[in-house]
């Protein structure tokens, strides 16, 4: 229902209906037990509510609507931590789109940020009190980034891992290593290597007193150091990981992704689609570090990919029709001049 509503408002009713058909395509959206992924579907719903709130704000900008948008973004981040960058992108986009109304727009953009932070704050404070670390929503990024960067790179070239502990399997190149890491047993082997690595590198007493957030922060620092020391290999790994994300839902998903890129490129001067493209970009960016093991990693953003891809179809068809009309008028004028 929300996907149809979004498609109808941004494009037209037929394309909104087509977006729904694409999402419920049996071999596409429901391929991997989606009916059982309640959290993932909730994340999709929250993202769609955020988009509709964004459209409502641009339809009639006001402090109250910016506050509603910020609150919905806050709840969206609580339900889907991968959308945390939406809170940064949205106020900046509002400032850029409506920069001529400087006085009003600054307060409205600030309201979006404050409202979102207020919704998230209780959970952030709770995390700080428990973990003694600043964790806006939840931990886990560091461990996933370490596996996707250091562990996989160690499988390609064990000499790159400074610790005496090495991954238990190896592969000849970055792409094949990333692909192999998607297999359950090989992924578990990398996760085991991760725990052996920290046990070897961290003092036992310190390791025993480290909580979940502190361990995650330690793994994230290790991944950042590796990225800085081996940029070329990291870029190769990132390309392979983005490929995994794109291909996660099969050939049809690749086609949708390709048209979504085209839609983002064609969204100049179409501000709502342009902002959605930035949202999608910030959602996907971490997957240059994290391997997209499961379809549920991609599913929350799928409705936006479909809408942006259909925008590309709509824009291309409009351009094509305009070209046909122009040609018809041109030849008609030419025939008239000849007859005269």
Number of C-alpha atoms within 10 A of each C-alpha: 11 18 24 21 17 23 26 17 13 19 17 15 15 11 20 23 16 16 25 19 13 18 17 12 13 11 13 16 21 14 14 15 10 14 11 10 13 10 13 21 17 15 24 23 20 23 27 22 19 22 24 20 21 24 19 16 20 17 10 9 17 17 17 13 20 29 22 21 26 31 24 24 31 29 19 28 25 20 20 19 17 21 23 20 16 27 21 14 15 22 22 16 17 23 19 13 16 14 13 10 10 12 9 15 22 16 16 24 20 19 23 27 24 18 21 25 20 14 19 20 15 13 16 19 17 15 19 15 11 12 15 13 16 17 16 20 20 13 18 14 18 23 22 22 24 26 26 27 27 26 30 28 28 25 24 22 17 20 12 16 17 12 13 11 17 21 24 14 16 18 18 10 15 24 20 15 23 28 17 17 24 16 11 10 11 17 19 13 15 24 18 15 19 22 11 16 20 18 15 14 13 12 10 12 8 10 15 10 10 14 14 14 22 18 18 20 19 18 24 21 15 18 23 17 12 20 17 10 12 12 11 11 17 21 15 16 26 24 18 21 26 20 19 21 24 20 17 20 20 12 12 15 20 16 14 20 20 15 21 24 18 19 26 23 12 17 20 11 9 11 16 18 22 19 22 22 21 18 23 22 15 18 20 20 13 17 23 23 26 23 27 25 18 14 19 19 18 19 21 24 22 19 24 25 26 26 30 31 23 23 25 22 17 16 17 15 12 12 12 12 12 12 12 12 11 12 12 12 12 12 11 12 12 12 11 10 9 8 7 6
